[in-house]
Amino acid sequence: MKKHILIAYFSRPGNNYVNGRIDNLPVGNTEAAARKIQEMTGGELFKIDPANKYSEDYNTCTEEAQRELRTNARPELAEQPGSIDGFETVVLAYPNWWGTMPMPVWTFLESCDFSGKAILPLCTHEGSGMGSSERDIKKLCPDAELQKGLAVRGGSVKSADREIEAWLKKNGLL
């Protein structure tokens, strides 16, 4: 029997830091990874989208993100996820912002009951890996079954199919 999978992701298109330069991405790297996972598993996508959008300008966005982290903000989401009771597994995809997850992901994790659910974190980054995100997820969702995360370099997402597929297989999702 196939497990019911939710793929919750936060991603930001537009000006992003990729391979050492600012590049304008029509689809953010994390969304591209989440869509690959959806194609491989048939899971249901949920976009973690803040009600107030971040600046299009990369430098301004990083300042906004750093301020939110410093103040431990919980940005309102444009859409609430509702009940996740029908899902056994949540693939949680996000970029590494200032050493952890963007604060809207924290809002998402605090808005649902993850008790007894498996959480598989996937973090896109440009050299900083998972940061403290796995520890932060465990703190926010102590009754969830946190699996070993996968860190994918954002600039390599397009060619990461085998890496993502192997991770999903290792965790019993394929």
N, C-alpha and C positions, 0 to 999 in steps of 0.2 A: 504494500500500500504506500502510495506517495505521500510524503509529509506535506503539510500545508505551510507554505513559506511566504513570509512578508519580507519584501526588500524595501527598507526605509532608507532614504538617502537624502543628504544635503549636498548641493552642488551649486556653484556659482559660475554662470557663463560670463563672457565679456573679458575684460583685461585681467589676465592671470599670469603668475610667474611660472614659466615653463622652460626647462633646460637653460637656465641662466639669463633669461630675458623676459620682458613683458610681451605677451602675445594675446591677441583677441580671439577668444574661443567662442564659436556659436553655441556649442554644447560643452559644459564643464567636464573636466576629466572624471570626476566622481560619478556624474550622471552617465557618462559613457560606460564606466565599469558596471554600474547598477543595471544598465540595459543589457549588457553582456550576460550578467547573472540571470536576469529575467528570461532571456532567450534560452539559456542553458537549462534552467530549472522549471520554467513555467510559473514561477512565483508571482505574487501580486506586488506591483510597485506602489510606493507611497512617497511623495516628495515632501520632505521637511522644508517648508518654505516660510520664512519670516514674514509677518504682516507688513513690516517696514523694511523695504529693500535696502540692501547695502549699496554704497556708492558704486557707480560704474568705474570710477577712477581707482586703479589698483592701490596706490599709496593711501588714499583717503579710506578705502575699504579696510586696509590693514590697521589703520589708526582706530577705526570704529570697532573692529574685532578685538584689538588689544584693550580698548576701554571697557568693552563688555566683559572680557575675562577678568580684568582688574577689579571691576565692581561686582563680579559674580552675578551678572544680569541673567534674566530669563526672558528673552525676547518672545513676544506673543507670536503665535503661528498663524498664518493665513487660513489654514484649515486644520482642524483637530483630527487626530487619527481615529478617534472612536475606540470601540472595543477591539482588542486583538485576541479575544478568546478563541477564535477559530484557527489561530496559527500556532503551530508547534515550534517553529523556528523563525527567528528574525535575523536577516542579514542586514547589518547596520553599516552603511557606507557613508564616509565623510572625508573631507580633506583635513590635514594636520594644520591647524591654525594656532600659532604661538604655543606649540608643544602639546596640544590636546585637540579635542573636538570643538567645532564652532558652538557658541552658546545656544543657538536654536536646537541643536541636537540634545543638549542638556534639558531644555524645555520638553522636548519630545519624550525623553527617557523618564522624566518625572510625571508625565501626564498619562502614562499607561501602567498597567500591572503586568510585570514581566515574570511573576512567580512561576517557576516550573518551565519556563520557556528557554530554549537554547538561543543564545545571542552569538552571532559570528560577525565580528567587526572587520571591515575592510577600510583601510586608510590610504588615501592617495597623498603623496608628499613629493617634495623636490629635494630630498636628502635627509630629512629628519625622522623618517620612519613612523612608528606608531606613537612616539612620544609617551606621555603618561595616560593616553586615552583608555587603554585596557584597565588600568587601575581605577580610573575615574568611572568607567562603566560599572565595574564591580561595586564601587562605593554607592552609585546611584541605584543599582539593581541587585541588591545582595541576595535575593531569592531566585535569581536567574542562573542558568548554567552557562557561564561565559566560556566560549571556545577560544582557541588560539587564533589571533587575528592574522590578517594578511596585509602587509604594507606593499603598495604598488607605486612606483614612481609615476607621477602624473603624466609626464612627458612620454611614458612607455605604455600607457593604458591601451593604445591601439594595437599593440603587439603582445598583450599580456594574456591572451586567450588560454594558452596551455597552463600558465601559472594559476590563473583563476580556476580553470577546470580541475586541476590537480587538488587545489585547496577544497573545492566543493566536494570532490570524490572522497577526500580524506575525512571530511565531516559528514559523509553519508547522504549528501544531497543530490548525488548523481549515481 
